Structures are given as structure tokens and as C-alpha cells.
């Protein structure tokens, strides 16, 4: 189930997933704050 040779690939994919999630959270917070201010 867990293979050592492909750890580099999996960590790379996880980094991309984390970055995308952070971007979505940042955009969501910005929209939420803009709506709250108005």
C-alpha cells in the first residue's frame, strides 16, 4: 500500500494540493470579509 520509491512524487502532489487549498481559503476569506464590510 505504501511504497518508498514514490514518496517524492506523493509529497510533491500533497504540496500542490495544500497550495491549492490555501489559495481557495484565501479567496474565500477575502470574499467573506468584503461582504462583511459592505
C-alpha positions in Angstrom: 0.0 0.0 0.0 2.8 2.4 0.9 5.8 2.4 -1.4 9.1 4.2 -0.5 10.3 4.8 -4.1 7.3 7.1 -4.9 7.4 9.2 -1.7 9.0 12.1 -3.6 6.1 12.1 -6.1 3.4 11.8 -3.4 4.9 14.7 -1.3 5.0 16.8 -4.5 1.3 16.1 -5.1 0.5 16.8 -1.5 2.3 20.2 -1.7 0.3 21.1 -4.8 -3.0 20.1 -3.0 -2.1 22.1 0.1 -1.2 25.2 -2.0 -4.5 24.9 -3.9 -6.4 24.6 -0.6 -4.6 27.6 0.8 -5.5 29.6 -2.3 -9.2 28.6 -2.1 -9.2 29.5 1.6 -7.5 32.9 1.0 -10.0 33.8 -1.8 -13.0 32.6 0.3 -11.8 34.7 3.3 -11.3 37.8 1.1 -14.8 37.5 -0.4 -16.3 36.8 3.1 -14.5 39.9 4.6 -15.6 42.1 1.6 -19.2 41.0 2.1 -19.0 41.6 5.8 -17.5 45.1 5.4 -20.3 46.3 3.0 
